[in-house]
Amino acid sequence: MYMKYPLQFLFLFIVSVHSYAQHVNLMPMPSSIQMTKEQFRLNQQFSISIDGVTDPRLYKEASRFKQRLAERTGLFFKTWIINPENNLPTASLMIHSDKKGVVQLEMEESYDIHVDSKGIHINAVSDIGAIRALETLLQLIESDKDGFYIPGTLIKDKPRFAWRGLLISQPYHFMPMEVIKRTLDAMAVVKMNVLHLYISDDQAYTIESKVFPNLHELVSNGQYFTHEQIREIIAYADQRGIRVVPEIDLPGHSTAILTAFPELASIKRAYTLQDHWGVFDPTIDPTKESTYVFLDSLLTEVASLFPDHYFHVGGDENTGNDWAKNDTIQAFMKANRLSSTVALQNYFNRQVQKILNRSKKITVGWDEILMKKMDDSLAKSYFEKGEFNQLIEQDVPKDIVVQSWRGMEALLSSAKNGYKSILSKGYYIDLMQPTSYHYLNDPIPYLNKEIIPDSEADLNRFESEIIKKIEKGEKIITAEEEKLIIGGEATMWTEHASSETIDSRIWPRTAAIAERLWSPSTIRDVNDMYRRMDDISIQLEWVGSTHLKNREMMLRRIAGTEHIEALKNIVDFIEPVKGYKRNEADNFTKYSPYTLMVDIAIADSRALREFNKLVDTLIKYPSSRLINQLSEQLKIWESSCPTIRNLAKNNPSLSPILVHAESLVSISTEALKLLDMKKKKITPNKAWRDNYYNKINMASKASGYCELMIGDAFKKLVHLQFK
C-alpha cells in the first residue's frame, strides 16, 4: 500500500511537528511534518498520475489542483485535465489511493506526502485523503528568483476529530448558490468536512417542498433552493469530501411552518413571518396526531434529498409559553406524567426520531434535547457528586447526537452518559470574538483553557467549577468518554450578515477553528497561528472568498469616492460590538441595510494586531526606533481625521467613523505627549494620567455599533520605561 522510504525518512516521520516546521504556512498543521533541504522545482512539464482504487472525484480534484497550480505560479500547461488515459509512471506527482472513500462520518481522510528533488508522492487510504493532501501541497508552494518550488517535505497527517463543521443559517438572510459554493471551496482549503445547512426558523422556510408547496410559495420570501439546487450543492460538496447535514428546527423556532400551516400550532392566532431576531413563542403542538402525519411527510421528503446519515432537528429555545397556555396540552402532560416543557419536548423528539429512523437517519439536536431544567444549586450538587445521570432527561435515545451551544456542562454530561456530542460554544463566529479565543477553545474539556462562562449563552450552572478543575490539571473525562466527543462546529448565524459580508464574518477566523478540530491538541501557539492565518487568508481569496476585497468596495460605496485611504486608516482599528450587543436596540430587522460601517469592520484585523504587538514589543524592549514607528502611526491617525471630517460633511453614513477618528486624534495627541515625556525620562503625574485614562475610556465607547479596540494598548504606554 505505502511506498518504501529510506530508513532515515521513516525515523523522521516519528518526529511530531518538528520546530522547524513551525515556519511553514500550513493551516491546519499536519499531525507530523519534517522539512528537508531538498526542493522539487515546478515547471511546464509538471504532470500528475493516479493509481490504486479511486473515485472519479479524485481525477476531477487533481484537474482542479493543476488549474489552481497554473493560476498560482503562472506556468503554462498543455492541459489541466487529468484522466486514467494519461497516467505516466514517471509523473511529477504520483497519487496512490487504496480505496474509494465515502463522504460520511468517520470517512477516511489520512494521507502521507513525500517531496524530494525527484518528485512528489501522495499515499492515502482513500481518495478523500488524497484530496486533503492536494490542499496541503498547494499551501506548501514557495518561490525564489528562479521560480516556484515545493520544499522537501515528509508529512503524515490525519484529523483529530471526525466532525469539523460550519453552520450557515438560511432563514435570516438567504445565501444564494454562489455563496454556498465559495464557502465549500474555502472549507475544503482548511479541511473542514461538514456543511450544516439550517433550513427553517421563524423568519423563513428556505427549500422547495413538493409535498407541501405552501412552505416555499408562502413563507420563503421568494428565496429558496429547489430540489435540483440542493442536489447540486450536495454534489459540489461531495466532490470536495464535505458532508451536507440539514436542519429543520422543531418544535420551537417554527413561525414559518405555522404561518403556512396554522392548524399545527399550539395556540390559535394569526401567524406571520418574523422580520426581527430573537426567541419567539410560536410552537408546534406535540399532542396532535396531525402534527406527526405532517412531519412524517415533510421530514421524509427532506431526508430523501440529503444522503448524509445525520439529520438535525433543532430543539433549542422553546419558551414553553404557548404550551402552558393550552389546556389540552397541559392535560396531556399530566396524563403522561410529563412534568416540564423539557420532558414534553423529549416526548416530541422521540416521535420525530421514529420518523427519521424510517429514513435511516440519525438524529442530531441542540443540547436542550438532553439537559434537564433544574435549579442551579441542585445541578451543581449533582456535578460535585459525579451524578451526571441526574442532569439529563432519562428517556433520550442513546443514538441521538447532542450539539452543545450553551457550554461545557452539556458536552460533559453527554459524554458521561454515553451520548455522542459536538461542541459549538466558543465557535460562534458571528459574535465577533477574537480568533485566539476560538483557537484555544477545545472540544475536550480538560484541554480547554479559554472557557468564558456566559460568553454566548446563559447555561452556567457549574461551568465555573469545571474551570477550577481544569486549572488544577484534572482530567475530568476518561479516554472512552473522550471518544464520544466527535468534533465541533463553527456557527454562522446570519442575522447581521448579507451575501456581501458573510465571508468577512467567516474567514479567516474559522481557519483557526478548522485547525483546532484537525491538528494535534499540542499545537497551541497563538502567535504562530496568527502568522499562518494571515497567509491562509490570501489563499482563501484565491478560491473565491470575498472577505478581503468586499471591504474596500463597501468603503468606496459608503464614502462615494475611490479615495478611501483615510477611512481605511481608521476602520482597520475598530471592530463590531461583540456578542449580542447589536440586538439590544432592537432596530435591526431582516430588511435593515447591512452596508454600514459596522458591516465593513471586522473582528481581529491584522492591522490592529500588529499595532498591539508593536506596543507590547516597545514596553518589553524600549527603543527610539520603536517609539518613532509608533509615533508615525499616531500621526497618520491625526492626519486622517480632517479628510474624514470633510467627507462626512455631506454624508451622514460616515458619522460613526468620524466619531472614532476624532477619538483617535484625541488620544493620539496625548500619547505623543506621553512618548515625548518618556524619551525625556519625565514621569507623568497622577492628574495627567487620570486625564489620559479618561480620554481613552471615552474613546473606547461604541459608536455606530463599533468600538475602537486599542484602548488597552494606549494604557500600557504609561508603563513604558527607558533605562
N, C-alpha and C positions, 0 to 999 in steps of 0.2 A: 504493500500500500504506500509506504513512505519511501522517498528517495534515500540513498545512503549518503551520510555526511562523513567527512573525515572526523577522526576521534576528537580533535581539539574543538570542532564545532559542536559536537554532542556535549562536551564539557561546558562550553559557553552557554548552551541552552539552559543549563541548570541555574544560571545566574538570573535572578529575578529583577528585572528593570535596573540594569547597571546604571550607576550615577552618570556616566557619560551620555546615556540615552536620554537623560532629562533635558538635553539641549535640542532634541528633535521636536518638530512641531506637529506631533501626532495628538489627536483627540478623537476618541478616548485612547489613553495609553494602553498598550498591549500588556498581557499577563507577564510576558518575558521578552526582553529585547536586548540584543547585543549588536553594537556597531563595529564594523571592521574598517580598515583603511582603504579597502578596495572601492572601486566605482564602476557602475555599469553606465556607459555613455549612451545617450539616446540619439538616434539619427533616423533618416528617412527609410532605412531598411528595417526598422523595427517591425517585428512580426509576432503573432500570437498563435499558439497551438493548444488544443484542448483534448485530453483523453480521459478514459475511465467512463463511469456511468454518470450521465449528466441529464439535464433537462434543457429544452430549447431556450429557457430564460438565461442560462449561462452564456450561450452564444450571443444573445441579444445584449446582455450586460457587458460582455467582452467587447462587442462592437461599440457600445456607448462609451466604454472606457477608452477605446482608441480614438474616438472622436474628441472626447474631453482632453486626451493627451495632446492631440494636434492643436486644439484651441489653447491649451496651457503653454505649449512650447513653440508654437508657430511652425512646426515641422509639416512638410507636405508628404502625405502618404498617398499611395495609389488608390487605396480603398480603406474604408473603416469597417467593412463587412467581414465578420469572422464566421465561418461555417465549417462543417466537418470536411468538406471537399478540399479546403486549402490548409489543412493541418500539416505541419512540417516537423520532423524530428529535431531539426536544428533551429527552431524558432527562438526569438529573443526571450519571449515569455512562455514558459511551459506551465500549463494549468492541469492539475490532475484532481478529479473528484471521484470518490469511491461509489457514491450512490446519488440518486435523485432525492433532493430534500423536499419536505412537505412543510408548508408555511402554517405552523400551528405552535401551541405552547410546547416548550422543550424541544423546539426544532434544533437540529444540529448546525451550529454556527462556528465551530472551531476551525482554525486554519494554521498552517505554517508558511512562512516566507523565507526564502534563501536568495540573497542577492550577492553576486560577486562580479568580477570583471568580465566573465564569460556569458552571464545571462541571469535570468530571474526564474525561480521555480516557486510555484504555489502548490501546496498539497492540502487538500481538505477532505473531510469525511463526506461532505455533501456539497452540491453546487451552491447552496446558500452560504456556506462558509467561504467558498471561493469568491463569491460576490463581496463578502465583507473584506476579504484580502485585497481585492481590487481597489476598494476605497482607501485602504491603508497605503497601498502603493502610490496612489495619486497624491496623498499627503506627504510622501517621502521625497518627492521631486525637489531637487535643488539645482542651482545654476552657478556658473562662473563665467569668466571671459571666453571660455572655449565652447560654451553651450550648456545643455541640460544633462543631468545625470541622476541616477538613483544611487545613494551611498550603499556600500556593502552592509548588509543587514541580515541578522538572524532573528526571526520572530516566531514565537509560539503564542498563540492567542486563543482565548475563549471567553465568553461572557460570564460574569459573576451571577447575574440574575437572568431568569428566562423571560420575565415580563418587563419591558422597557418602553413605556408608553407615553403618548401625548394625546390629551383630550382636546377636541375643538367643539364648542357648543354652537350649533347652527341656529337655534330659535331666536337668540338675542340679536345678533347681526349675522345674516346669512353669508357664508363664504362660498363664492362660486367655484366652478371646477378648476380654474387656473390657480386659485389659492390652494386648494386641496392638493393639486399635483405638485406645485412647487414646494409645499410643505413636506410631502412624501419624499421628494428628491433630497431636501435638506436633512430629513430624518435618516435617510439611507447613508448620507455622508458620515453621520456620527453614530451609526449602527443602532438606532432605535428600531423597534420591531413591532409596535402596536399603535395603530391609529384608532383612538376611541372616538367614534362619531356619535355625538349627542344629538338626538333627533327631535325630541319633543319636550316642551315646557309650557309655561303659562303664556308665552309670547307667540308661539307658532308650532305647527307640526310640519316638518320640512322634507319629507319624501313622499313620492306618489303612492297612493293606495288604490289598487284596482278593486279591492274588496269593499272599501269604504271611501269612495271618491270625495265625499264631503270633507275629508281631512285635508287633502291638498287643494281642493277647489275653494273651500270656505275659510280655512284657518292657516294658510301658509303665507299670507301676504303676497301671493303670487310668486314666491321664491321657494323652490323645492327641486330635489333631484328626482328624475324619472327612474324607473326600474333599469332602463338601459344605462343611464348615467351612473347609478350605483354599481352596476356590473363593470363599467369602465373604470371606476375608482378602485374596485377590488382587484381587477386585472392589473392595473397600474401599480398598485401596492404589492401584489404577489410577485410581479416582475422584480421588485426590489427586496423581496424577502420580508415584507411587512404585512402583518395581520390587520384586518379591519373588524373592530368589535362595535356593534350597535348598542345604543341605549335609548329606551323609551322609559321615562321617569314615571313611576307609579307608586302609590295611588295619589300622592300629592303632586305638586307642580303639574297639574293636569288641566289647567284652564282651557288650553287649546282643544283638547279632546272633548271636554264638557261643553265648549261653545258649539262644536259640531254635533254632539250627542248629549244634550242636557238631561235626557232621561236616565243617564248613568250617574248623575250627581247625587251627593248625599243630602243636599239642600235644594229645594226648588227655588230658583231665582233666574233672572236674566244673566246670561254669561256672554262676555265679550273678551277678546284678546287683551291681555295686559300690554301696555307700552312702557310701564315703569319696571324697575328692578327690585327684587326683594322676595320675601316669603309671603305667600297668599293662602287663604283658607280653602278655596275650592278643592274638593277631594272626591275621588270616585267612591261610590257606595260598595263596600265589600260584602254586603249581606244579600244582594240581589243575584239571582241566578242569571239574569240577563247580562250582568257585568261580565261573567266568565264566558258566556256564549260569545259576547263581543270580543273579549280579549283572546279567546281561542282562535277566532278567525284572524284578528289583527296580528297577533304575535306569530302565528303560524306563517302568515304571508311574509312578514319581515324576516323571520328566521330562514325562510326559503331563499331570500335574496343574499344573505350573508353566510358564506360557507364556514366561517370560524366556529369552533365548538362552544364558544362563550357568548352569552347574551346578558347585557346589563339591564336591570330593571329599576335602577334608581333606589327609591325607598327613603330618600332623605327629606328632612324638613317638613314633615307632615305635622301641622299645628294641632290636629285633632279637634279643632273648634267646630267644624261642621259635623263631625261625628257626635260630639257632645250635644249638639242642638237637635239631633234626630232621635225621637223616642224609639222608633223601630230598631235603630242601630244599638241604642243603649239596652233595649230588651234582649237583643241577640247576644250582646256581650255578657249580660247576666246569665242567660240560659246556657251559654257555652263556657262560663267561668273564665272570661277574659277580663282581667282586672284593670287593664290600662290600654291607652292608644297603641303602645308598642306591642302589646300582646295581640290586639286585633290586627295590627299590621302584619305581625308574624303569621297569623292565620291566613291573611290575604296572600302573603308571599308564598306560602305553601301551595295554595291553589294555582298561583301563577307558575310556580316551579313545575307542577304536574303538567301544565300546558306545554312548557318549554321542553320537558323531558320527552314528550311525544315527538318533538322535532330533534331529539338527540342533542339538546343544548344544555350546557352547564350554566347555572345562574350566578351572576355577579351583582352585588348591591353595595350601596354606601353603608357605613358602619352602623347606622340606625337599625338595620335589619337584624343585628345581633345583640346590641347592647341594651341592657335593662335601663329603665328610667328609675333612678333612686336618689335618695338624699346623699349629698357629697360625703358627709362624715361616715355614713354606712358603707359607701363604696370604698372609701379609704381603709376602713377597718377590714373589709374582705381582702383588699390588696395586702395589707400588713400580715394577715394570717395566711396568705397564699391561697385563698379560696376563690380562685378565678372563675370557677363554675357558677358562683353566686352572682357574678356580674353580667351574665348573659341570659337571654331567653333560652329555655331548655328544649324547645321543640324545633329549633332551626336545624334543617338537614345538614349533615356533615359535609356534603359535597358542594355547598354554596361557597363562593369566594367573597371575602369581605374587603372592600376598599376603604381604608381609613383616611378620612379627611379632617377628623377632629382631633387627632393626636395619637400619641404612643399608647394610651390606655386601650383603645380598640385593637391596635396591632398586637399588643402584648396579650390581651385577653383572647384574641383569635388563635394565636399560636399555642397558648397554654391549654386551650380547649379543643385543639385538633383541627382548626379551620385554616385553609389557605388564605393568605391576605396579601394586599398590595398597599404600599404607602403613598399617599398623596399630600398629606400635611407637610409643609416645608417645601413643596414643589408647586405652589400656586403662583405661577409666573405672572399672572395678571395683577398681582398685588404690589409689583414694583419693588420687591426686596432685593438686596444686593446678591450678586452671584455667589459670594463667599458663603452666605447663609445656606443657599440651596446646596452648594457643593459639599459642605461638611455635615449636611443632614443625611443620615444613613438609615436605610430601612432596618438594619439590625440594631435593636435598641441600645445594647451596651456599647456600640461604636459611635452612637450619635452624640456628638459633642456640642451641637448647636440647637438643642431643644429650646424653643422660646414659648413658654406657656401663653395661651390665648393669642398667639400671633395671627391665627386665621379663623379660629372658631372658639366656642365657649365651653367646650368639654375639657375641664381641668380638675377632675375630682381628686386625682392623686398623681398628676404628672410631675408636680414638684418633688414628690417622693421618689419617683423614677429617676429624676435628675440627680438627687442626692446619692442614690445607689450607683449611678453611672460615674459620678465624681469620685466615689470611693473605689472605683475599678471593679465593681461587682459584675459578674456575667449573669444576667438575670433570666436568660433562657438557655435551654440545653441545645446541643448540636442537632438533635432530631427536631426540636421546635423551630430552630433556625430555618430548616429546610421548608417549612410551611410558609415562610415569608418569601414569596416568589418574585418580588420586584417592586417597582414603583412607577408612578405615572405623573408627569407634569400636566397641569390643568390650565388650559387657556379658555377661561370663561370670557365671552366676547361682549359683555355689557358695554364696555368702553373701548371697543376695537372695531375698526372697519376693515374692509379688504385692503385699504391703503396703509393701515397702521399695524395690522396684526403681526406682520413679520418682525417689526421692531419690538414687539412685546414678547415674541417667542425667542428670537435669535439676537445675539449669540448665547444668551444666558442658559438656554436649555441644553446647549452642548455640554455645559458643566454637569448638568443632571444626568445626561447620557453617559458621561464618564463615570459618575458615581455608581451607576447601575451596571456598567460593563466592566470597569477596571478593578484590579485588586483593591481591597479596603485600605491597604497601606499607602496608597497613592493619595496624599492629602496636602501637598504643598500648594498653598493658596497662591503665592506669588507666581509659581511656575504655571499653575492653571491659568491665571490671567494672561501670562505671556503667550501661552499656546492658544487660548481662546481668541485673542486679538488676531492671530494668524488664521484660525479656522473661520473667523468672521468673514474674511475676504473669500475664502474657499466656498462658503455658503452662498455668497453673492454669485459666484461662478455658476451655480446650479439654479439660479433664478430668484433667490431670495431678494426682497426689495428693502431689507431693513436699513441699509445704508443710503441708497440713492433716493428713496422716497422722502427722507427727512429734508434734504436740501430742496427738493422740488416743492414740498409743502411750505418751506420757509419763503421761497420765491413767490409763491401764490399769496401767502398771508401778507407779505411785505409789498407786493405789487411791483417788484423790481428784481433784476438779476444780481444786484449788488447787495449781497447778504452777509458779507464778511463780519460786519459789526454785530449783527444778530447772532451769528454762529459763535462769536467770542463770548456771548452771554449764555445762549441756550445750551451749550455743552456743559455748563456748570450748574444747571438746575435739573431737578427731577420731578416727575409727577408725585403728588402726595401718595403715601403708601397705604396699604390696607384698604379699608372701605371708606376712607375719608371723602372720596369723591362723591359718594352716595349721600352724605349727610345733609346736603342742601336739598336733596330730592328734586332737583330741577333738570336732571338728565333723563331722557327717555330714549326709546328706540329711534326716535326721529330727530334727536338733537344733532347739531353739527359736530362731527369728530374731525375737525380741521383746525382746532385751536392750538395755542402754544403748548398746552398740556399734552396734546396728542403728538406733537413734534418732539417734546422732551422724552428722554429715555432713562431707564434706571442704569446706574453703574457705567456711565460713559467713560471711554478711555481717557479723555482729556481731564476729567475730574479725578480719576485715579492717579494720573501722572502728576497732577498738582498736589494732591495729598501726599504722594510719595516724595515729591520734591521737598515739602515742608518737613516730613519726618526725617529725611536724609540731612537736611540743614540742621535740625535740632541735634541729631546724633553726631554729625561731622561738620560743625560750623566752618564756613569759609567765605571769603569775599566773592569767590566765583559763584557760589550758590545763592548768596544774597543778591548779586547782580541779576542772576537768572530769575529769581523771584520778583525782583523789582521790575523787570521788564514785563512780566505778566500783569502785575498790578497797574502798570502804566497803560497797557493795552486795554484793560477794563475802563480806565479813566478816559482814554481817547475814544472808546466806542460809544460812550453814553451820548455825546452831542449828536452823533449820526442817528442813533435810535430815537432821541428826543425829536429830531427833525422829521423822521419818518412817521412818528406817532402823532404828529400834529393833526393830520387829516386821516388817521387810520386807527379807530378805536380798538381794533383787534390786537394792536401792538401794545396796548396799555399794560397788560400784565408783565411783559418782558421789560417795559420801561421802568416799572417799579423795581424789578430786580437789578436792572442796570444801574439805577440811581443808588440802590442799596450797596452795590458793589463799589461804586465810586466813594461812597461814604466810608466804608471800612477799608478800602484800598488806600485812601488818603491817610487814615490813621495808621495803617500797617506800615506805610512808607516812613512815617514819622518814627514808628517803633523801631524799624530796621536801622534808621539813622542813629537813634539813641543806642541801640545795641552795638553798632560799629564803634561808637564813641565810649562804650562801656558805661553808659548812664543808665541807672535803674529807674524805670518809671514809678512814680509814687502811687499810693493807693487810689487817690481821686482820679488820676489819669487812667489807671487800669479799670476802675469801675465804669468810667465813661466809655472806654474802649469795649468792654464786655457788653455794656448796654446797647451800643450800636450794632454789635454782632448779633445779639439776640433779636433786635428789631429787624435786622436784615434777614434773619432766618425765618421770619413769619411767611406763611403761604400767601401767594397772590396768583390768581388765575389757576388755582388748583396745582400750583407748582411751588417748590421750595428750593432756595439756594442751599447747596449741600457742602459748603466749605467753611461753615462756622467753627467747627471743631479745629480745623487746621489753623485758622486765624488765632484762635485762643491759645494754641500751642506755642505760637511765636513769642508769647510773654516769657516763656521759659528758656528762650534761646540765650546761650551764654558763650562768650568768646574767652578763651584762656589768655 
